[in-house]
Amino acid sequence: MSDEADRPQWWSHPAGPVPGGSGAGAPGPAPDEAFPDPYLLNRTSGGHPAPGGGPDRPRGGRALPLIAGAALIALLAGGIGGAAGVYAERHSAPESEPVTLPQASEVSADRARDSVAGIAARTLPGVVYIHVKGSAGEDTGTGFVLDTRGHILTNNHVVGSAGKGADIQVTFTGGQRSTAKVVGVDSGYDLAVIEVGGVSGLRPLVFGNSDSVRVGDPVVAIGAPYGLEGTVTAGIISATRRPVTAAGTADGSEVSYVDALQTDAPINPGNSGGPLVDGQGRVIGINSAIRAADDGGPAGGQGGSIGLGFAIPANQAKRVAEELINTGRATHPVIGVSVDMAYEGDGARVGGKAGTAAVTPGGPGDRAGITSGDVVTAVDGERVHRGEELIVKIRSHRPGDRLTLTLVRDGSERTVELTLGSATGD
């Protein structure tokens, strides 16, 4: 761009006679000769016209460079002042008025009855936390109140792992503590009933019907994972009638067989024995086992949650709890045959250990015509793929129930009907 274009507007000058020029009508000097650029002057000639320039400028003309310089100084001073103001604003001391940040207004603490918070509020008062210490070690777990007489249901592996005569301390959600005694245990179902005395204000939980549970139903689990009492987690039922076997003791000497409810509600060690409740706060299962990433199999107290937890169905738990309270022992349904646990084919093969009869004489299986070597492939139409599954499906019923078994003998399939017998558990 030319110098003329860059100059401030007040430096332009029209063509024509110039006062003090060569005469009327004579062309005036070139703009640079008549009014030398003051910026150029200030840089090259100490404020005097360049050689070859016109006559000396009138005194009034000399004021222009001074005015321009003053304007420049004012402009620079304004910029400096503005920058100083911004700096002062950013770095000045806080104002005396305190800062108040926005916040939502206070809301009601009440929650919908069927929300997780509503379910937890109703259920937590009936949940207890158990600490067992004995000659065989110590363990912690969870339980819940069954009645106003002080009976509490939990897992056998919670109270049994410390050995007989262990000290059992129960802590209620409100902080009240009491010593408990064992009323009865059943290792086959991994259930135990303990009892506290002298405790007022007990809040029993109500059993639901586990046969009515469906995959996708919402559930809430309550317990004390890793000793963190009053922990509430939520999820859904991810499967039903899941055959699960779990060691009831650390040495694996006791094994429970459960036709379990599977849930993705986080369950961890310490949740054992705690309630799994439905959307109405009714107990539909007793949290008992998890499948952990570090051990690769169901375990009552190993590893951490990966979203595969298992609960004993409430219908089984209720029956066993009633028997333990009333008689101190629980009964198991049986078909009166031994299962060959080493069989690797599809199904459950009937076969006893050396010196043991494969079929109990006069038992339900014997009366139905089952013989050694038969392979049971289904119970009431549900497939059986291994020996543990047959035991689990039998244990999910009550003594006296009638079942239809599908079995294979010498390559031929047949069905038999039988009535379940009864055996007393430990």
Sine and cosine of phi, psi and omega as CSV:
sin_phi,cos_phi,sin_psi,cos_psi,sin_omega,cos_omega
0.00,0.00,0.56,-0.83,-0.07,-1.00
-0.96,0.28,0.26,-0.97,0.04,-1.00
-0.88,0.47,-0.62,0.79,0.00,-1.00
-0.86,0.51,-0.67,0.74,-0.02,-1.00
-0.92,0.40,-0.48,0.88,-0.04,-1.00
-0.99,0.12,-0.29,0.96,-0.08,-1.00
-0.96,0.29,0.43,-0.90,0.18,-0.98
-0.88,0.47,0.45,-0.89,-0.10,-0.99
-0.87,0.50,-0.57,0.82,-0.07,-1.00
-0.94,0.34,0.03,1.00,0.11,-0.99
-1.00,-0.06,-0.14,0.99,-0.01,-1.00
-0.95,0.30,0.46,-0.89,-0.04,-1.00
-0.57,-0.82,0.77,-0.64,-0.04,-1.00
-0.95,0.32,0.42,-0.91,0.08,-1.00
-0.94,0.35,0.45,-0.89,0.03,-1.00
0.77,-0.64,-0.11,-0.99,-0.05,-1.00
-0.88,0.48,0.57,-0.82,0.01,-1.00
-0.86,-0.52,0.76,-0.65,0.03,-1.00
-0.81,0.59,0.74,-0.67,0.01,-1.00
0.99,0.14,0.25,0.97,-0.02,-1.00
-1.00,-0.01,-0.43,-0.90,-0.11,-0.99
-1.00,0.06,0.06,1.00,0.06,-1.00
0.72,-0.70,0.24,-0.97,-0.04,-1.00
-0.90,0.43,0.68,-0.73,0.04,-1.00
0.99,0.16,-0.25,0.97,0.01,-1.00
-0.97,0.25,0.61,-0.79,0.02,-1.00
-0.87,0.49,0.63,-0.78,-0.01,-1.00
-0.98,0.19,0.18,-0.98,0.03,-1.00
-0.91,0.41,0.37,-0.93,0.06,-1.00
-0.87,0.50,0.49,-0.87,-0.06,-1.00
-0.78,0.62,-0.66,0.75,-0.04,-1.00
-0.93,0.37,-0.47,0.88,0.01,-1.00
-0.98,0.20,-0.59,0.81,-0.05,-1.00
-0.97,0.23,-0.69,0.72,-0.06,-1.00
-0.72,-0.69,0.99,0.14,-0.02,-1.00
-0.83,0.55,0.61,-0.79,0.01,-1.00
-0.87,0.49,0.87,-0.49,-0.06,-1.00
-0.90,0.44,-0.52,0.85,0.01,-1.00
-0.91,0.42,-0.61,0.79,0.06,-1.00
-0.93,0.36,-0.63,0.77,0.03,-1.00
-0.88,0.47,-0.74,0.67,-0.03,-1.00
-0.88,0.48,-0.40,0.92,-0.05,-1.00
-1.00,-0.03,-0.48,0.88,-0.20,-0.98
-0.86,-0.51,-0.44,0.90,-0.15,-0.99
-0.77,-0.64,0.31,0.95,0.07,-1.00
0.90,0.44,0.38,0.93,0.08,-1.00
0.99,-0.14,-0.03,1.00,0.03,-1.00
-0.98,-0.20,0.40,-0.91,0.02,-1.00
-0.87,0.50,0.51,-0.86,0.03,-1.00
-0.93,0.37,0.45,-0.90,0.00,-1.00
-0.82,0.57,0.63,-0.77,0.00,-1.00
1.00,0.08,0.13,0.99,0.00,-1.00
-0.99,0.16,0.07,-1.00,-0.02,-1.00
-0.96,0.28,-0.14,-0.99,0.01,-1.00
-0.88,0.47,0.27,-0.96,0.00,-1.00
-0.83,0.55,0.61,-0.79,-0.02,-1.00
-0.97,0.25,0.60,-0.80,0.09,-1.00
-0.82,0.57,0.33,-0.94,-0.03,-1.00
-0.86,0.51,-0.56,0.83,0.01,-1.00
-0.89,0.46,-0.50,0.87,-0.01,-1.00
-0.95,0.32,-0.47,0.88,-0.01,-1.00
-0.94,0.34,-0.28,0.96,-0.02,-1.00
-0.95,0.31,-0.39,0.92,-0.08,-1.00
-0.88,0.48,-0.73,0.68,0.06,-1.00
-0.86,0.51,-0.58,0.81,0.00,-1.00
-0.93,0.37,-0.64,0.77,0.03,-1.00
-0.90,0.44,-0.69,0.72,0.01,-1.00
-0.89,0.46,-0.67,0.74,0.03,-1.00
-0.89,0.45,-0.64,0.77,0.02,-1.00
-0.90,0.43,-0.65,0.76,0.02,-1.00
-0.89,0.45,-0.65,0.76,0.02,-1.00
-0.89,0.45,-0.69,0.72,0.02,-1.00
-0.88,0.48,-0.67,0.74,0.01,-1.00
-0.89,0.45,-0.65,0.76,0.01,-1.00
-0.90,0.44,-0.71,0.70,0.03,-1.00
-0.90,0.44,-0.65,0.76,0.00,-1.00
-0.90,0.44,-0.63,0.78,0.03,-1.00
-0.90,0.44,-0.65,0.76,0.02,-1.00
-0.90,0.43,-0.68,0.73,0.01,-1.00
-0.90,0.44,-0.67,0.74,0.00,-1.00
-0.89,0.45,-0.65,0.76,0.02,-1.00
-0.90,0.44,-0.69,0.72,0.02,-1.00
-0.89,0.46,-0.63,0.77,0.02,-1.00
-0.90,0.43,-0.60,0.80,0.02,-1.00
-0.91,0.42,-0.67,0.74,0.03,-1.00
-0.89,0.45,-0.71,0.70,0.02,-1.00
-0.86,0.51,-0.71,0.71,-0.02,-1.00
-0.90,0.45,-0.61,0.79,0.00,-1.00
-0.91,0.41,-0.64,0.77,-0.04,-1.00
-0.97,0.23,-0.46,0.89,-0.11,-0.99
-0.91,-0.42,0.13,0.99,-0.02,-1.00
-0.97,0.24,0.29,-0.96,0.01,-1.00
-0.91,0.41,0.51,-0.86,0.01,-1.00
-0.84,0.54,0.52,-0.86,0.05,-1.00
-0.94,0.35,0.34,-0.94,-0.05,-1.00
-0.93,0.37,-0.43,0.90,-0.02,-1.00
-0.97,0.25,0.81,-0.59,-0.04,-1.00
-0.93,0.38,0.44,-0.90,0.02,-1.00
-1.00,0.09,0.74,-0.67,0.06,-1.00
-0.86,-0.50,0.86,-0.51,-0.03,-1.00
-1.00,-0.03,0.50,-0.86,-0.03,-1.00
-0.93,0.36,0.55,-0.83,0.01,-1.00
-0.48,-0.88,0.57,-0.82,0.04,-1.00
-0.91,0.42,0.48,-0.88,0.00,-1.00
-0.94,0.34,0.35,-0.94,-0.03,-1.00
-0.90,0.44,0.69,-0.72,-0.01,-1.00
-0.90,-0.43,0.26,-0.97,-0.02,-1.00
-0.92,0.39,0.58,-0.81,0.05,-1.00
-0.99,0.15,-0.14,0.99,0.01,-1.00
-0.95,0.32,0.59,-0.81,0.03,-1.00
-0.79,-0.61,0.38,-0.92,0.03,-1.00
-0.86,0.51,0.60,-0.80,-0.08,-1.00
-0.87,0.50,-0.58,0.82,-0.04,-1.00
-1.00,-0.09,0.15,0.99,0.12,-0.99
-0.98,0.19,0.28,-0.96,0.02,-1.00
-0.86,0.51,-0.66,0.75,0.02,-1.00
-0.90,0.43,-0.63,0.77,0.02,-1.00
-0.92,0.39,-0.66,0.75,0.03,-1.00
-0.90,0.44,-0.70,0.71,-0.01,-1.00
-0.88,0.47,-0.65,0.76,-0.02,-1.00
-0.89,0.46,-0.59,0.81,-0.01,-1.00
-0.99,0.16,-0.48,0.88,-0.15,-0.99
-1.00,-0.04,-0.60,0.80,-0.09,-1.00
-0.80,0.60,-0.63,0.78,-0.01,-1.00
-0.88,0.47,-0.33,0.94,0.01,-1.00
-0.99,-0.12,0.07,1.00,-0.02,-1.00
-0.98,-0.20,0.64,-0.77,0.01,-1.00
-0.82,-0.58,0.32,-0.95,-0.02,-1.00
-0.86,-0.51,0.75,-0.66,-0.22,-0.98
-0.90,-0.43,0.74,-0.67,0.09,-1.00
-0.83,-0.55,0.88,-0.48,-0.07,-1.00
-0.91,-0.42,0.73,-0.68,0.01,-1.00
-0.66,-0.76,0.80,-0.60,-0.03,-1.00
-0.44,-0.90,-0.19,-0.98,-0.06,-1.00
-0.91,0.42,-0.45,0.89,-0.03,-1.00
-1.00,-0.03,0.02,1.00,0.01,-1.00
0.77,-0.64,-0.34,-0.94,0.02,-1.00
-0.60,-0.80,0.35,-0.94,-0.06,-1.00
-0.42,-0.91,0.30,-0.95,0.08,-1.00
-0.77,-0.63,0.39,-0.92,0.01,-1.00
-0.18,-0.98,-0.29,-0.96,-0.08,-1.00
-0.74,-0.67,0.32,-0.95,0.09,-1.00
-0.40,-0.92,0.02,-1.00,0.07,-1.00
-0.56,-0.83,0.44,-0.90,-0.11,-0.99
-0.97,0.26,0.75,-0.66,0.00,-1.00
-1.00,-0.08,-0.59,0.81,-0.06,-1.00
-0.42,-0.91,0.08,-1.00,-0.02,-1.00
-0.98,0.20,-0.07,1.00,0.05,-1.00
-0.99,0.12,-0.13,0.99,0.07,-1.00
0.98,-0.22,0.18,0.98,0.03,-1.00
-0.98,0.21,0.67,-0.74,-0.05,-1.00
-0.76,-0.65,0.70,-0.71,0.03,-1.00
-0.98,-0.20,0.68,-0.73,0.06,-1.00
-0.48,-0.87,-0.15,-0.99,0.06,-1.00
-1.00,0.07,0.53,-0.85,0.10,-0.99
-0.88,0.47,-0.61,0.79,-0.06,-1.00
-0.95,0.31,-0.21,0.98,0.08,-1.00
-0.97,0.23,-0.75,0.66,-0.06,-1.00
-1.00,-0.03,-0.36,0.93,-0.06,-1.00
-1.00,0.08,-0.33,0.94,-0.08,-1.00
-0.94,0.34,-0.34,0.94,-0.02,-1.00
-1.00,-0.04,-0.03,1.00,0.04,-1.00
1.00,0.03,0.18,-0.98,-0.01,-1.00
-0.94,0.35,0.56,-0.83,0.01,-1.00
0.98,0.21,0.21,0.98,-0.02,-1.00
-0.94,0.35,0.45,-0.89,0.07,-1.00
-0.99,0.13,0.80,-0.60,-0.03,-1.00
-0.88,-0.47,0.88,-0.47,0.04,-1.00
-0.94,-0.34,0.75,-0.66,-0.02,-1.00
-0.90,-0.43,0.76,-0.65,0.05,-1.00
-0.89,-0.46,0.79,-0.61,0.02,-1.00
-1.00,0.04,0.31,-0.95,-0.05,-1.00
-0.84,0.54,-0.57,0.82,0.01,-1.00
-0.97,0.22,-0.04,1.00,0.03,-1.00
0.98,-0.22,-0.19,0.98,0.01,-1.00
-0.93,0.38,0.64,-0.77,-0.04,-1.00
-0.84,-0.54,0.46,-0.89,0.01,-1.00
-0.40,-0.92,0.44,-0.90,0.13,-0.99
-1.00,0.06,0.60,-0.80,-0.03,-1.00
-0.83,-0.55,0.37,-0.93,0.09,-1.00
-0.85,-0.53,0.41,-0.91,0.01,-1.00
-0.99,0.14,0.78,-0.62,0.06,-1.00
-1.00,-0.02,-0.67,0.74,0.01,-1.00
-0.07,-1.00,0.47,-0.88,0.01,-1.00
-0.74,-0.68,0.41,-0.91,0.09,-1.00
-0.62,-0.78,0.95,-0.32,-0.04,-1.00
-0.95,0.31,-0.47,0.88,-0.03,-1.00
-0.91,0.41,-0.53,0.85,0.06,-1.00
-0.96,-0.26,-0.04,1.00,-0.04,-1.00
0.84,0.55,0.75,0.66,0.00,-1.00
-0.78,-0.62,0.47,-0.88,0.05,-1.00
-0.49,-0.87,0.54,-0.84,0.09,-1.00
-0.89,-0.45,0.78,-0.63,0.10,-1.00
-0.88,-0.48,0.22,-0.98,-0.07,-1.00
-0.66,-0.75,0.68,-0.73,0.09,-1.00
-0.94,-0.35,0.41,-0.91,0.03,-1.00
-0.79,-0.62,0.43,-0.90,0.06,-1.00
0.94,0.33,0.38,0.92,0.00,-1.00
-0.94,-0.33,0.80,-0.61,-0.01,-1.00
-0.98,-0.18,0.31,-0.95,0.08,-1.00
0.94,0.35,0.50,0.86,0.00,-1.00
-0.91,0.42,0.64,-0.77,-0.05,-1.00
-0.87,-0.49,1.00,0.06,-0.02,-1.00
-0.90,0.43,0.56,-0.83,0.13,-0.99
-1.00,-0.05,0.39,-0.92,-0.06,-1.00
-0.97,-0.24,0.69,-0.72,0.07,-1.00
-0.97,0.25,0.63,-0.78,0.19,-0.98
-0.99,-0.13,-0.07,-1.00,0.02,-1.00
-0.98,-0.21,0.96,-0.27,-0.06,-1.00
-0.93,0.37,-0.33,0.94,0.05,-1.00
-0.94,0.34,-0.31,0.95,-0.01,-1.00
-1.00,-0.02,-0.08,1.00,-0.04,-1.00
-0.95,0.32,0.64,-0.77,0.02,-1.00
-0.80,-0.60,0.46,-0.89,0.04,-1.00
-0.87,0.50,0.75,-0.66,-0.04,-1.00
0.98,-0.18,-0.21,0.98,0.04,-1.00
-0.89,0.45,0.67,-0.74,0.05,-1.00
-0.95,0.30,0.58,-0.81,0.00,-1.00
-0.63,-0.78,0.36,-0.93,0.05,-1.00
-0.77,-0.64,0.75,-0.66,0.05,-1.00
-0.95,-0.32,0.67,-0.74,-0.01,-1.00
-0.79,-0.61,0.69,-0.72,-0.01,-1.00
-0.06,-1.00,-0.32,-0.95,-0.02,-1.00
-0.76,-0.65,0.92,0.39,-0.01,-1.00
-0.88,0.48,0.78,-0.63,-0.02,-1.00
0.80,0.61,0.55,0.84,0.05,-1.00
0.99,0.14,0.08,1.00,-0.01,-1.00
-1.00,0.04,1.00,0.01,-0.12,-0.99
-0.90,0.43,0.52,-0.85,0.07,-1.00
0.96,0.27,0.41,0.91,0.01,-1.00
-0.99,0.15,0.76,-0.65,-0.01,-1.00
-0.88,-0.47,0.78,-0.62,0.08,-1.00
-0.78,-0.63,0.38,-0.93,-0.06,-1.00
-0.73,-0.68,0.43,-0.90,0.03,-1.00
-0.11,-0.99,-0.51,-0.86,0.02,-1.00
-0.72,-0.69,0.20,-0.98,0.20,-0.98
-0.98,0.20,0.88,-0.47,-0.05,-1.00
-0.99,-0.13,-0.23,0.97,0.09,-1.00
-0.20,-0.98,0.41,-0.91,0.09,-1.00
-0.83,-0.56,0.30,-0.95,0.04,-1.00
0.79,0.62,0.73,0.69,0.02,-1.00
-1.00,0.01,0.91,-0.42,0.00,-1.00
-0.92,0.38,0.87,-0.50,-0.05,-1.00
-0.74,-0.67,0.74,-0.68,0.16,-0.99
-0.89,-0.45,0.67,-0.74,-0.03,-1.00
-0.61,-0.79,0.62,-0.78,0.05,-1.00
-0.95,0.32,0.79,-0.61,-0.02,-1.00
-0.99,0.12,-0.24,0.97,0.03,-1.00
-0.72,-0.70,0.25,-0.97,-0.05,-1.00
-0.89,0.46,-0.55,0.84,-0.02,-1.00
-1.00,0.07,0.01,1.00,0.05,-1.00
0.96,0.27,0.25,0.97,-0.05,-1.00
-0.96,0.28,-0.38,0.93,0.04,-1.00
-0.89,-0.46,0.77,-0.64,-0.03,-1.00
-0.84,-0.54,0.74,-0.67,0.05,-1.00
-0.97,-0.25,0.53,-0.85,0.00,-1.00
-0.86,-0.51,0.88,-0.47,-0.14,-0.99
-0.77,-0.63,0.75,-0.66,0.16,-0.99
-1.00,0.02,0.98,0.18,-0.37,-0.93
-1.00,0.09,0.38,-0.92,0.27,-0.96
-1.00,0.05,0.75,-0.66,0.02,-1.00
-0.98,-0.22,0.69,-0.73,-0.02,-1.00
-0.67,-0.75,0.46,-0.89,0.10,-0.99
-0.99,-0.15,0.05,1.00,0.13,-0.99
-0.88,0.47,0.82,-0.57,-0.08,-1.00
-0.83,0.56,0.84,-0.54,0.05,-1.00
-0.81,-0.59,0.73,-0.69,-0.05,-1.00
-0.71,-0.70,0.19,-0.98,0.09,-1.00
-0.79,0.61,0.77,-0.64,-0.11,-0.99
0.95,-0.32,-0.37,0.93,0.12,-0.99
-0.98,0.21,-0.26,0.97,-0.08,-1.00
-0.81,0.59,0.76,-0.65,0.02,-1.00
1.00,0.01,-0.16,0.99,-0.02,-1.00
-0.99,0.17,0.28,-0.96,-0.06,-1.00
-0.99,0.14,0.60,-0.80,0.24,-0.97
-0.95,-0.31,0.90,-0.43,-0.14,-0.99
-0.92,-0.40,0.42,-0.91,-0.01,-1.00
-1.00,0.00,-0.18,-0.98,-0.06,-1.00
-0.92,0.38,-0.20,0.98,0.07,-1.00
-0.97,-0.26,0.13,0.99,0.02,-1.00
0.98,0.18,0.28,0.96,0.02,-1.00
-1.00,-0.05,0.63,-0.78,-0.03,-1.00
-0.96,0.29,0.89,-0.46,0.05,-1.00
-0.94,-0.34,-0.15,0.99,0.01,-1.00
-0.28,-0.96,0.31,-0.95,0.06,-1.00
-0.91,-0.41,0.91,-0.41,-0.05,-1.00
-0.88,0.47,0.82,-0.57,-0.16,-0.99
-0.70,-0.71,-0.48,0.88,-0.11,-0.99
-0.49,-0.87,0.37,-0.93,0.10,-1.00
-0.70,-0.72,0.38,-0.92,0.21,-0.98
-0.98,-0.21,0.90,-0.44,-0.09,-1.00
-0.97,-0.24,0.51,-0.86,-0.05,-1.00
-0.93,0.38,-0.45,0.89,-0.12,-0.99
-1.00,0.03,-0.29,0.96,-0.01,-1.00
-0.88,-0.48,-0.14,0.99,0.14,-0.99
0.95,0.31,0.19,0.98,0.00,-1.00
-0.40,-0.92,0.23,-0.97,0.02,-1.00
-0.86,0.52,0.62,-0.78,-0.01,-1.00
-0.46,-0.89,0.63,-0.78,-0.01,-1.00
-0.97,0.23,-0.39,0.92,-0.05,-1.00
-0.43,-0.90,0.64,0.77,-0.04,-1.00
-0.83,-0.56,0.52,-0.86,0.13,-0.99
0.90,0.44,-0.32,-0.95,-0.03,-1.00
-0.75,-0.66,0.11,-0.99,-0.10,-0.99
-0.95,0.31,0.72,-0.69,0.18,-0.98
-0.84,-0.54,0.35,0.94,0.04,-1.00
1.00,0.05,0.28,0.96,0.05,-1.00
-0.81,-0.59,1.00,-0.02,0.04,-1.00
-0.91,-0.40,0.42,-0.91,-0.08,-1.00
-0.75,-0.67,0.68,-0.74,-0.04,-1.00
-0.79,-0.62,0.61,-0.79,0.08,-1.00
-0.95,0.33,0.80,-0.59,-0.01,-1.00
-0.84,0.54,0.59,-0.80,-0.07,-1.00
-0.87,0.49,-0.57,0.82,-0.04,-1.00
-0.90,0.44,-0.63,0.78,0.09,-1.00
-0.93,0.37,-0.70,0.71,-0.06,-1.00
-0.89,0.46,-0.65,0.76,-0.01,-1.00
-0.89,0.45,-0.72,0.69,-0.01,-1.00
-0.88,0.47,-0.72,0.69,-0.02,-1.00
-0.91,0.41,-0.66,0.75,0.00,-1.00
-0.88,0.47,-0.68,0.73,0.02,-1.00
-0.88,0.47,-0.67,0.74,0.00,-1.00
-0.92,0.38,-0.64,0.77,0.01,-1.00
-0.91,0.42,-0.63,0.78,0.02,-1.00
-0.93,0.36,-0.67,0.74,-0.12,-0.99
-0.99,0.15,-0.55,0.83,-0.09,-1.00
-0.80,-0.60,-0.20,0.98,-0.05,-1.00
0.99,0.11,-0.11,0.99,0.00,-1.00
-0.64,-0.77,0.43,-0.90,0.02,-1.00
-0.91,-0.42,0.45,-0.89,0.02,-1.00
-0.98,-0.21,0.48,-0.87,0.05,-1.00
-0.88,-0.47,0.64,-0.77,0.13,-0.99
-0.97,0.26,0.62,-0.79,-0.02,-1.00
-0.67,-0.74,0.40,-0.92,0.10,-1.00
-0.94,-0.33,-0.06,1.00,0.09,-1.00
0.97,0.24,0.57,0.82,0.10,-0.99
-0.70,-0.72,0.40,-0.92,0.10,-0.99
-0.99,-0.13,0.54,-0.84,-0.02,-1.00
-0.94,-0.34,0.74,-0.68,0.04,-1.00
-0.99,0.16,0.99,-0.15,-0.07,-1.00
-0.96,0.29,-0.19,0.98,0.02,-1.00
-1.00,0.02,-0.11,0.99,-0.03,-1.00
-0.91,0.41,0.76,-0.64,-0.07,-1.00
-0.96,-0.28,0.00,1.00,0.04,-1.00
-0.99,0.17,-0.03,-1.00,0.00,-1.00
-0.99,0.15,0.84,-0.54,-0.03,-1.00
0.93,-0.38,-0.05,-1.00,0.00,-1.00
-0.90,-0.43,0.90,-0.44,-0.04,-1.00
-1.00,-0.01,0.68,-0.73,0.04,-1.00
-0.98,0.18,0.82,-0.57,0.00,-1.00
-0.07,-1.00,0.74,-0.67,-0.03,-1.00
-0.99,-0.13,0.30,-0.95,0.10,-1.00
-0.95,0.32,0.21,-0.98,0.00,-1.00
-0.83,0.56,0.79,-0.61,0.01,-1.00
0.99,0.11,0.07,1.00,-0.01,-1.00
-0.86,-0.52,0.70,-0.71,0.00,-1.00
-0.95,0.32,0.70,-0.72,0.03,-1.00
-0.94,0.34,-0.54,0.84,0.00,-1.00
-0.80,-0.60,0.81,-0.58,-0.01,-1.00
-0.94,0.35,0.85,-0.53,0.00,-1.00
-0.85,0.53,0.77,-0.64,0.02,-1.00
0.98,0.20,0.00,1.00,0.00,-1.00
-0.99,0.16,0.06,-1.00,-0.02,-1.00
-0.82,0.57,-0.69,0.72,0.00,-1.00
-0.91,0.40,-0.65,0.76,0.02,-1.00
-0.89,0.46,-0.69,0.72,0.00,-1.00
-0.92,0.39,-0.47,0.88,0.01,-1.00
-0.99,0.11,-0.13,0.99,0.04,-1.00
1.00,-0.06,0.26,0.97,0.04,-1.00
-0.97,0.26,0.65,-0.76,0.00,-1.00
-0.79,-0.62,0.27,-0.96,0.02,-1.00
-0.87,0.50,0.69,-0.72,-0.01,-1.00
0.99,-0.12,-0.26,0.97,0.08,-1.00
-0.90,0.44,0.59,-0.81,0.03,-1.00
-0.92,-0.40,0.91,-0.42,0.02,-1.00
-0.99,0.15,0.81,-0.58,-0.06,-1.00
-0.92,-0.39,-0.20,0.98,0.01,-1.00
-0.35,-0.94,0.49,-0.87,0.10,-0.99
-0.82,-0.57,0.89,-0.46,-0.07,-1.00
0.78,0.63,0.63,0.78,0.05,-1.00
1.00,0.08,-0.13,0.99,0.01,-1.00
-1.00,-0.04,0.77,-0.63,-0.10,-1.00
-0.88,0.47,0.57,-0.82,0.09,-1.00
-0.83,-0.55,0.82,-0.58,-0.08,-1.00
-0.94,-0.34,-0.28,0.96,0.00,-1.00
-0.42,-0.91,0.17,-0.99,-0.09,-1.00
-0.87,0.49,-0.65,0.76,-0.02,-1.00
-0.87,0.49,-0.60,0.80,-0.01,-1.00
-0.91,0.42,-0.61,0.79,0.04,-1.00
-0.89,0.45,-0.70,0.71,0.01,-1.00
-0.88,0.48,-0.70,0.71,-0.02,-1.00
-0.88,0.48,-0.70,0.72,-0.03,-1.00
-0.92,0.38,-0.59,0.80,0.06,-1.00
-0.92,0.40,-0.68,0.73,-0.05,-1.00
-0.93,0.38,-0.31,0.95,-0.01,-1.00
-0.97,0.23,-0.10,1.00,0.00,-1.00
-0.96,-0.28,0.01,-1.00,0.04,-1.00
-0.95,-0.30,0.47,-0.88,0.15,-0.99
-0.82,0.57,0.68,-0.73,-0.01,-1.00
0.99,-0.13,-0.25,0.97,0.05,-1.00
-0.93,0.37,0.53,-0.85,0.06,-1.00
-0.99,-0.16,0.71,-0.71,-0.03,-1.00
-0.79,-0.61,0.43,-0.90,0.14,-0.99
-0.92,-0.40,0.86,-0.52,0.01,-1.00
-0.96,-0.27,0.69,-0.73,0.15,-0.99
-0.98,-0.20,0.78,-0.62,-0.03,-1.00
-0.64,-0.77,0.35,-0.94,0.01,-1.00
-0.90,-0.43,0.77,-0.64,0.03,-1.00
-0.73,-0.69,0.86,-0.52,0.00,-1.00
0.80,0.60,0.65,0.76,0.06,-1.00
0.99,0.11,-0.11,0.99,-0.01,-1.00
-0.96,-0.30,0.66,-0.75,0.00,-1.00
-1.00,-0.07,0.62,-0.78,0.04,-1.00
-0.52,-0.86,0.25,-0.97,0.06,-1.00
-0.84,-0.55,0.54,-0.84,0.05,-1.00
-0.70,-0.71,0.47,-0.88,0.07,-1.00
-0.90,-0.43,0.59,-0.81,0.01,-1.00
-0.48,-0.88,0.28,-0.96,0.06,-1.00
-0.94,-0.33,0.80,-0.59,-0.06,-1.00
-0.90,0.44,0.69,-0.72,0.10,-0.99
-1.00,0.02,-0.17,-0.99,-0.06,-1.00
-0.72,-0.69,0.64,-0.77,0.11,-0.99
-0.69,-0.72,0.52,-0.85,-0.01,-1.00
-1.00,0.04,0.77,-0.64,0.01,-1.00
-1.00,0.10,0.07,-1.00,0.01,-1.00
-1.00,0.10,0.00,0.00,0.00,0.00
